[in-house]
């Protein structure tokens, strides 16, 4: 079983920045594809960003392209989501996941609130 734990959420003003971190317990973290989803109140969970196990392939939702950057440090078993130019519509619970062999492991989420 892989444990996934997010951190770094909080309250930020519109236009501000925040960096989320996601730590995974897997001993072979370097072979897991990782990513982020988010869920706003009353809305379905939506894809935000993903990064391949090597870091060579990145993918972003159109709504965050140019503002968010996903990266990983396999020596620290950690994935990051750098969020800039935040908007009130970015307010949501952000969930990290780890993928391997058709299994997906989710974290508990971290709240991000952007005030206008």
Backbone bond lengths (Angstrom), bond angles and torsions (degrees), N, CA, C in turn:
res aa  C-N    CA-C-N  psi(-1)  N-CA   C-N-CA  omega(-1)  CA-C   N-CA-C  phi
1 X - - - 1.456 - - 1.525 109.37 -
2 X 1.316 116.23 135.82 1.459 122.31 179.93 1.518 108.85 -102.31
3 X 1.303 116.74 128.27 1.467 121.68 175.18 1.522 108.88 -95.61
4 X 1.322 114.99 130.51 1.464 121.45 -179.64 1.524 108.13 -121.74
5 X 1.319 117.09 125.84 1.459 120.87 -175.83 1.523 109.88 -131.25
6 X 1.336 115.27 122.33 1.458 121.02 178.18 1.523 110.53 -94.54
7 X 1.328 115.35 154.64 1.464 121.17 174.04 1.520 108.83 -155.25
8 X 1.332 114.91 166.94 1.459 119.78 175.05 1.504 115.29 103.29
9 X 1.328 118.01 -3.28 1.447 119.29 178.41 1.519 111.76 -69.91
10 X 1.327 115.70 169.92 1.458 120.01 178.88 1.502 111.84 165.93
11 X 1.323 114.49 -165.24 1.465 122.05 -179.46 1.521 108.58 -104.37
12 X 1.325 116.09 131.27 1.463 121.17 -179.69 1.518 109.20 -142.69
13 X 1.313 116.38 150.81 1.462 119.92 178.96 1.526 110.38 -79.08
14 X 1.308 114.60 155.74 1.458 120.64 176.81 1.530 110.08 -55.42
15 X 1.333 116.06 134.30 1.457 121.26 -176.73 1.513 113.93 92.05
16 X 1.309 116.31 -9.43 1.457 121.31 -177.71 1.519 112.40 -83.95
17 X 1.336 114.25 -175.94 1.464 121.26 -178.09 1.517 110.83 -128.85
18 X 1.317 113.99 157.62 1.457 121.20 178.61 1.523 107.18 -154.55
19 X 1.330 117.08 146.00 1.455 120.14 175.01 1.519 110.10 -120.43
20 X 1.321 115.15 122.04 1.456 121.14 175.57 1.520 109.48 -94.28
21 X 1.323 114.74 147.16 1.458 121.05 175.96 1.518 109.37 -122.55
22 X 1.313 115.93 150.73 1.459 121.67 178.85 1.519 107.57 -138.79
23 X 1.321 115.44 115.15 1.456 121.16 179.46 1.522 109.46 -104.61
24 X 1.330 116.02 134.87 1.460 121.06 179.23 1.519 109.49 -118.54
25 X 1.333 115.37 143.72 1.462 119.98 -173.71 1.519 113.72 -85.88
26 X 1.318 117.52 -7.29 1.461 120.72 -173.74 1.529 111.71 -59.16
27 X 1.322 115.68 134.77 1.464 119.65 177.48 1.511 111.10 -67.20
28 X 1.342 115.87 -26.42 1.465 120.67 179.34 1.518 109.95 -109.66
29 X 1.327 115.61 49.62 1.472 121.63 -177.26 1.511 111.61 -52.50
30 X 1.312 116.96 -34.94 1.448 120.94 -174.02 1.514 115.30 -65.82
31 X 1.336 118.45 -9.73 1.464 119.88 179.43 1.526 111.64 -103.48
32 X 1.327 117.73 1.92 1.456 121.45 -178.94 1.529 111.18 -93.52
33 X 1.320 115.67 130.86 1.455 119.74 165.69 1.521 107.23 -75.44
34 X 1.324 117.09 142.47 1.467 121.29 -175.18 1.517 110.43 -129.68
35 X 1.310 115.29 161.91 1.457 117.42 176.86 1.507 112.68 -173.60
36 X 1.333 113.51 -176.96 1.459 121.82 -178.02 1.528 110.77 -132.39
37 X 1.315 114.89 140.01 1.451 123.80 167.01 1.518 107.02 -121.55
38 X 1.310 116.49 168.00 1.447 120.94 173.24 1.526 109.99 -142.98
39 X 1.323 113.88 156.91 1.463 119.61 179.56 1.515 109.51 -140.57
40 X 1.314 115.38 117.17 1.457 122.04 176.89 1.534 109.09 -89.17
41 X 1.323 118.31 158.65 1.465 120.78 -179.97 1.522 111.82 -55.11
42 X 1.321 116.29 129.24 1.453 121.21 177.67 1.513 115.00 75.79
43 X 1.331 116.12 4.96 1.464 119.68 -177.05 1.528 109.62 -117.00
44 X 1.333 114.74 162.88 1.458 118.88 175.82 1.535 109.75 -79.92
45 X 1.304 114.29 157.37 1.459 119.27 176.71 1.528 108.97 -66.35
46 X 1.346 115.61 134.49 1.460 119.02 -177.54 1.523 111.24 -127.21
47 X 1.318 115.07 150.27 1.452 122.15 179.33 1.524 110.36 -67.91
48 X 1.337 115.53 141.13 1.462 121.18 177.43 1.527 110.96 -116.33
49 X 1.336 116.27 -57.13 1.465 119.74 -176.03 1.514 109.77 -160.93
50 X 1.334 116.22 156.41 1.454 121.45 178.94 1.522 109.81 -145.24
51 X 1.329 114.79 153.97 1.459 120.82 178.30 1.521 108.47 -141.01
52 X 1.328 116.53 135.99 1.452 120.61 -179.05 1.527 110.77 -73.56
53 X 1.336 115.80 169.22 1.454 120.41 -175.30 1.529 111.60 -58.37
54 X 1.319 117.05 -33.00 1.464 120.46 -177.84 1.521 112.40 -88.54
55 X 1.324 115.88 -12.55 1.452 119.90 -174.18 1.508 112.85 83.59
56 X 1.322 116.94 2.25 1.444 120.29 -175.55 1.511 114.86 -82.83
57 X 1.318 116.98 -18.05 1.459 121.25 -179.87 1.522 109.27 -121.89
58 X 1.325 115.52 124.56 1.459 122.34 179.20 1.525 109.21 -121.13
59 X 1.301 115.13 149.46 1.462 120.10 177.90 1.517 108.38 -144.71
60 X 1.327 115.69 141.69 1.460 120.93 -178.30 1.517 110.91 -135.84
61 X 1.310 115.52 149.02 1.453 120.09 169.04 1.522 108.07 -69.76
62 X 1.325 115.64 147.43 1.469 119.72 -179.33 1.525 111.57 -57.05
63 X 1.308 116.46 -33.50 1.465 120.70 -174.95 1.530 112.95 -68.71
64 X 1.341 117.93 -16.55 1.461 119.88 -177.83 1.525 113.31 -118.61
65 X 1.313 117.19 -3.77 1.467 120.00 -179.76 1.522 110.92 -58.38
66 X 1.336 114.88 135.26 1.454 119.98 -179.28 1.514 113.76 84.40
67 X 1.321 117.84 -10.79 1.465 121.40 -179.82 1.525 111.90 -116.80
68 X 1.319 117.20 -34.73 1.461 122.18 -177.82 1.525 109.56 -109.75
69 X 1.331 115.51 146.96 1.460 121.30 176.52 1.519 109.48 -134.13
70 X 1.321 115.54 126.55 1.453 120.51 177.00 1.526 108.82 -101.16
71 X 1.324 115.78 141.54 1.462 120.74 178.71 1.522 108.15 -151.42
72 X 1.325 115.63 170.50 1.456 118.94 179.54 1.514 110.34 -146.42
73 X 1.325 114.41 153.19 1.455 122.16 174.63 1.524 106.31 -127.33
74 X 1.320 116.81 100.66 1.456 120.10 -175.28 1.528 112.32 -70.73
75 X 1.324 117.90 -16.69 1.459 120.03 176.81 1.528 110.83 -75.85
76 X 1.340 116.03 -18.58 1.463 121.42 179.86 1.523 112.20 -113.12
77 X 1.327 117.35 5.21 1.475 121.21 -178.29 1.525 111.37 52.50
78 X 1.307 116.28 42.00 1.463 119.99 -172.50 1.525 111.20 -135.73
79 X 1.314 114.35 140.94 1.460 122.99 172.55 1.519 108.13 -115.34
80 X 1.313 116.17 144.33 1.462 121.19 -178.30 1.524 110.48 -120.64
81 X 1.311 115.27 151.08 1.458 121.45 170.56 1.522 106.75 -129.21
82 X 1.323 115.81 104.52 1.452 121.44 176.65 1.519 108.14 -86.73
83 X 1.317 116.34 120.39 1.455 121.56 -176.52 1.525 109.02 -115.59
84 X 1.313 116.06 124.96 1.459 121.57 -179.53 1.523 109.51 -127.18
85 X 1.318 115.42 165.83 1.471 120.98 -179.47 1.518 110.77 48.96
86 X 1.301 115.55 46.84 1.459 120.72 -175.57 1.514 111.71 -65.53
87 X 1.329 114.68 146.06 1.456 122.56 -178.92 1.527 108.52 -121.44
88 X 1.323 117.42 157.72 1.470 119.10 177.15 1.532 112.59 -56.17
89 X 1.324 117.36 -31.51 1.467 119.84 179.85 1.525 113.25 -72.56
90 X 1.339 117.20 -5.81 1.462 120.38 173.02 1.528 111.80 -82.75
91 X 1.321 116.17 -6.41 1.456 120.29 179.07 1.528 110.45 -61.49
92 X 1.318 115.85 124.60 1.467 121.23 -176.65 1.523 109.22 -177.89
93 X 1.309 114.77 171.23 1.463 120.34 165.92 1.527 106.35 -89.25
94 X 1.316 115.88 128.66 1.456 121.12 -178.33 1.529 109.12 -102.80
95 X 1.324 114.00 126.72 1.453 121.08 -177.90 1.530 110.62 -113.58
96 X 1.299 115.56 135.00 1.458 121.89 175.71 1.527 108.58 -99.97
97 X 1.332 115.70 149.33 1.457 119.44 175.67 1.520 110.36 -137.35
98 X 1.331 113.68 159.52 1.463 121.46 175.35 1.527 107.75 -128.43
99 X 1.322 115.82 130.94 1.465 122.09 -177.43 1.514 111.14 -114.97
100 X 1.341 114.64 136.12 1.461 119.30 168.83 1.514 108.65 -163.23
101 X 1.332 115.03 135.16 1.471 120.78 176.07 1.520 112.19 50.64
102 X 1.297 115.99 47.18 1.464 123.22 176.27 1.531 113.40 65.81
103 X 1.316 116.91 12.35 1.469 120.42 173.80 1.517 108.76 -107.75
104 X 1.313 115.98 139.28 1.467 121.06 178.65 1.522 108.50 -122.89
105 X 1.306 114.99 130.13 1.462 121.93 179.80 1.527 108.33 -114.34
106 X 1.326 115.48 130.89 1.464 121.47 -176.53 1.524 111.27 -109.69
107 X 1.325 114.27 149.90 1.442 120.50 168.99 1.519 110.54 -88.41
108 X 1.328 115.77 -179.33 1.465 121.07 -177.60 1.525 112.11 -85.80
109 X 1.294 117.28 -14.39 1.453 120.62 177.01 1.518 113.11 98.56
110 X 1.316 115.31 156.15 1.458 122.07 176.03 1.532 107.95 -136.65
111 X 1.313 116.03 135.14 1.462 121.14 -174.79 1.528 111.02 -81.53
112 X 1.320 114.89 131.95 1.464 121.86 172.73 1.527 107.03 -120.97
113 X 1.316 115.46 124.49 1.461 121.11 178.99 1.523 109.19 -124.19
114 X 1.328 115.52 124.75 1.466 121.18 -179.76 1.523 108.09 -112.75
115 X 1.307 115.58 117.34 1.464 120.08 -178.89 1.524 110.23 -90.85
116 X 1.327 115.44 147.11 1.478 120.28 -178.35 1.509 111.32 -89.10
